[in-house]
Amino acid sequence: MEKEKDINRIKVVLVEKKRTNKWLAKQLEKDPATVSKWCTNTSQPSLETLLKISQILEVDIRELLISSKQ
């Protein structure tokens, strides 16, 4: 089974902002396990949640996504 491509950069942006996924989970009132899955690209947040994450981390929503352009 081929590994899925990483779609989001949530983990990278959290590191850049010196924040943890537990902190983000608390801000979003989500289960830390859910946020952990987003950080490892096991699952993806909804677009609405992604927008909230961008607001919480004070970044453009596009910074949370891997560019599909090569």
N, C-alpha and C positions, 0 to 999 in steps of 0.2 A: 504494500500500500504506500503510495507516494505521499510525502508530507505536504500538507496544505501550505500554500504561500502565506506569509505573514501579510495581513491586510491592514492592521492598525499599528500605530507607534505609541500606544498609551504608555507602555512600560518605559520606553526611551524618554518620553516627555516627563514622566514622573521622576526619573533619575535626574534629568536636567533641572527640574524644579525642586529637587531634594525633598520629594514627598514619597510616601509609601502607598502601596495599593490598599492597605488597611485604612490609611487616612482618607483616601479617595472613597472607599466603601462607606465610611462614616458620613462624609459630605453628601453622598448620594442616597444615604439610608438604604444601602444594598448589602447583601451578604458578602463578606470578604472573599468567599470562595468564588462567587460570581465574578467579582472584579479580577481575581487571580486568573480565571479562565480567559478574560479579555486580554490580560497582560501577556498570556502565553499564546494568544491567538487560537485557543481551543474552541472558543465561541466568540461571537461579536455582539457588541451592544447595539441597541436600536439606534436609528438616526437621531431620534429625540434625546436619548441618553448621551450619545456622542456630543450633541450640541451642549448639553448640561456640563459634560466633562470639560469641553473647551472653555466654557465660561468660568468654571471653578478654577481651572489651571491658567486662565487668562492667556490663552493662545488661540490662534485662528484654527477653526475646525479642520482646515486642510493640513495643518501640522500633525494632526492625529492619524492621518491616513498615509499609507505608502503610495507613492506616485506610481501609476500604471504606465507612465511614459518611460521609455528607455533612453 
